[in-house]
Amino acid sequence: MEKFIDRLNEDYIEKLHSKLPFRGLTDDEIRSFVVHANPSYIELHEGQNILMQSGVKETLALVLTGRINIYNAGYDGTRSLLRSLEDGDVGGVLFSMLDYKGAQIQFVAATDVEAIMFSPDSIRNQELGDVFVQHKLLVNLIENQKNVYNDIVRHLLCLSKRTVRDKVLRFLWFCAEGEKSHEFTVPFSREELADYLAVDRASLSRTLGELKKEGVIDFNRCRFKILSTRYFTY
């Protein structure tokens, strides 16, 4: 499943060109990065996962195609959805800065996924690559981190609510704000959303049903529409 990239072709270079961390880099600069970083190329089918217990804070992951969910997996089998990585998002940067001692981090493919993983040393260690290329990558990663921090804040604000109903309402309002529309698609399945909000799936389904019956929202699977904003005042 996992293999080191041993050759480059123009299709692969083009994929990296379209991702935020490589914005502004030339083809030759991307090739230079790959030579020095020696990233692992990962292919996962939907539902497959990678469990990482040691060295998590020394790993960066870039999703090329598809979507990966990052979970904190407990030894008792429970897990919490920390965030979801879409095409171009960089994961692992968060874990490079925050120390999750004893945590088991699980990358689960929500769809078929292509990704690369590499050590942050390839960017921050001047002896391991082209300084100018590393500088461009660091600038782009800082830009990416603004999105990461925004995701963290929104997640914590959802989790800080005491009831399932309030967690759901806060989450849906963030989705509406992000799309600038009262109609939007939630990026999670019901099970994923329950893990994200740290609630029981049955309680989540019951709460959604109650909100729909009250005329607050309407939904069809992952497609939602806010019908009334009277409960969305914070």
C-alpha positions in Angstrom: 0.0 0.0 0.0 2.7 2.5 1.0 5.7 3.1 -1.3 8.4 5.7 -1.7 8.1 7.9 -4.8 10.9 6.7 -7.0 10.1 8.7 -10.1 8.3 11.8 -11.2 6.1 12.4 -14.2 4.4 15.6 -15.4 1.0 14.5 -14.1 2.4 14.1 -10.6 4.1 17.5 -10.8 0.8 19.1 -11.9 -1.0 17.6 -8.9 1.4 19.3 -6.5 1.3 22.6 -8.4 -2.5 22.9 -7.6 -2.0 22.5 -3.9 -1.5 25.4 -1.5 1.8 24.3 0.0 3.4 24.4 -3.4 1.9 27.6 -4.6 4.4 29.7 -6.5 7.0 26.9 -6.9 8.3 26.0 -10.3 8.5 22.5 -11.6 12.2 22.3 -10.9 11.6 23.5 -7.3 9.0 20.9 -6.7 11.4 18.2 -8.1 14.0 19.5 -5.7 11.7 19.2 -2.8 10.7 15.6 -3.6 14.4 14.6 -4.0 15.3 15.9 -0.6 12.1 15.2 1.3 11.8 11.6 -0.1 8.0 11.5 0.8 6.0 8.3 1.2 3.2 8.0 -1.4 0.0 6.6 0.1 -3.0 5.1 -1.7 -6.0 4.2 0.4 -9.4 2.9 -0.6 -12.5 4.1 1.2 -12.5 2.8 4.7 -8.8 1.8 4.9 -6.7 3.5 7.6 -3.3 4.1 8.9 -2.7 4.0 12.7 0.2 6.1 14.0 1.2 5.9 17.6 4.8 7.0 17.6 6.4 9.9 15.7 3.1 11.5 14.9 4.4 15.0 15.7 7.1 14.4 13.1 4.9 13.7 10.2 3.2 16.0 7.6 0.5 14.6 5.3 -0.7 16.2 2.1 -3.9 14.9 0.5 -3.6 14.9 -3.3 -7.0 13.5 -4.1 -10.0 12.5 -1.9 -10.7 13.1 1.8 -9.1 11.7 4.9 -10.5 11.9 8.4 -8.1 12.3 11.4 -9.2 10.5 14.6 -7.8 10.3 18.1 -8.3 6.6 18.8 -8.7 5.4 22.3 -7.4 2.0 23.6 -11.0 1.1 24.5 -12.0 1.3 20.9 -13.6 4.8 21.1 -12.4 7.5 18.8 -13.0 11.3 18.3 -12.9 12.9 14.9 -10.4 15.8 15.1 -10.7 17.1 11.6 -11.1 16.2 8.0 -8.5 16.8 5.3 -9.7 17.6 1.7 -7.6 17.8 -1.4 -4.7 20.2 -0.8 -5.0 20.4 3.0 -1.9 19.7 5.1 -2.4 17.4 8.1 0.2 16.7 10.7 1.3 20.3 10.9 -1.1 20.5 13.9 0.6 17.5 15.5 4.1 19.0 14.8 3.3 21.9 17.1 1.0 20.3 19.7 2.3 17.3 21.8 -0.3 14.5 21.9 1.6 12.3 24.4 0.3 8.7 24.3 -2.2 9.5 21.6 -3.0 7.1 18.8 -3.7 9.1 15.6 -5.7 7.3 13.0 -6.0 8.4 9.3 -9.1 7.0 7.8 -10.0 7.3 4.1 -13.5 8.8 3.8 -13.1 8.3 0.0 -10.4 6.8 -2.2 -7.3 8.8 -1.4 -3.9 9.7 -2.7 -1.6 11.4 -0.3 2.1 12.0 0.5 3.7 12.0 3.9 7.1 13.5 4.8 9.2 14.8 7.7 9.1 18.5 8.6 12.9 18.3 8.8 12.9 18.4 5.0 11.5 21.9 5.3 13.1 23.4 8.4 16.6 21.8 8.2 18.7 23.9 5.9 21.2 21.0 5.3 18.4 18.8 3.8 17.3 20.9 0.9 17.2 24.1 -1.1 16.8 27.1 1.3 14.8 29.1 -1.2 12.4 26.3 -1.8 12.1 25.6 1.9 11.3 29.3 2.5 8.5 29.2 -0.1 7.0 26.1 1.5 7.1 27.5 5.0 5.3 30.7 3.9 2.6 28.6 2.2 2.3 26.3 5.3 1.8 29.4 7.5 -1.0 30.4 5.2 -2.5 26.9 5.5 -2.3 27.1 9.3 -4.8 30.0 9.4 -7.4 27.5 8.0 -6.3 24.9 10.5 -6.7 27.3 13.5 -10.1 28.4 12.2 -11.2 24.8 12.0 -9.9 24.1 15.6 -11.8 27.2 17.0 -15.0 26.2 15.3 -14.6 22.6 16.6 -14.0 23.7 20.1 -17.0 26.1 20.1 -19.2 23.2 19.0 -17.8 20.8 21.7 -18.2 23.5 24.4 -22.0 23.3 24.1 -23.6 21.2 26.8 -26.4 19.6 24.9 -26.6 17.7 21.6 -29.1 20.2 20.3 -26.8 23.2 20.9 -23.8 21.4 19.4 -25.8 20.5 16.3 -27.2 24.1 15.9 -23.7 25.6 16.3 -22.2 23.2 13.8 -24.9 23.9 11.2 -24.6 27.6 11.6 -20.8 27.4 11.0 -21.6 25.4 7.8 -24.1 28.1 6.7 -21.6 30.9 7.4 -18.9 29.1 5.5 -21.1 28.7 2.4 -22.7 32.1 2.9 -26.0 30.4 2.3 -28.8 28.7 4.3 -28.4 25.7 2.0 -25.3 23.7 2.2 -23.8 20.2 2.1 -22.4 18.8 5.4 -19.0 17.2 4.8 -19.6 14.3 7.2 -21.8 11.2 7.3 -24.0 10.8 10.3 -21.4 8.6 12.0 -18.6 11.0 11.3 -20.7 13.9 12.5 -21.4 12.1 15.8 -17.7 11.5 16.2 -16.9 15.1 15.4 -19.4 16.4 18.0 -18.6 13.7 20.5 -22.2 12.6 20.8 -24.1 9.3 20.5 -25.2 8.7 16.9 -28.8 7.8 18.0 -29.0 11.1 20.0 -27.7 13.0 16.9 -30.3 11.4 14.7 -33.1 12.1 17.2 -32.0 15.7 17.5 -31.9 16.2 13.8 -35.4 14.7 13.5 -36.7 17.0 16.2 -35.3 20.1 14.6 -36.8 19.0 11.3 -40.2 18.4 12.9 -40.1 21.9 14.5 -39.4 23.5 11.1 -36.0 24.8 12.1 -34.1 22.8 9.4 -34.8 20.4 6.5 -32.3 17.9 5.2 -31.9 15.0 2.8 -28.9 12.9 3.8 -25.9 15.4 3.8 -27.8 18.3 2.2 -29.2 20.7 4.7 -31.4 23.8 4.6 -31.9 26.3 7.5 -35.6 27.2 7.5 -35.7 29.4 10.6 -32.8 31.3 12.3 -34.6 31.9 15.7 -32.3 29.3 17.4 -29.1 30.5 15.8 -28.4 33.5 18.0 -25.2 33.3 20.0 
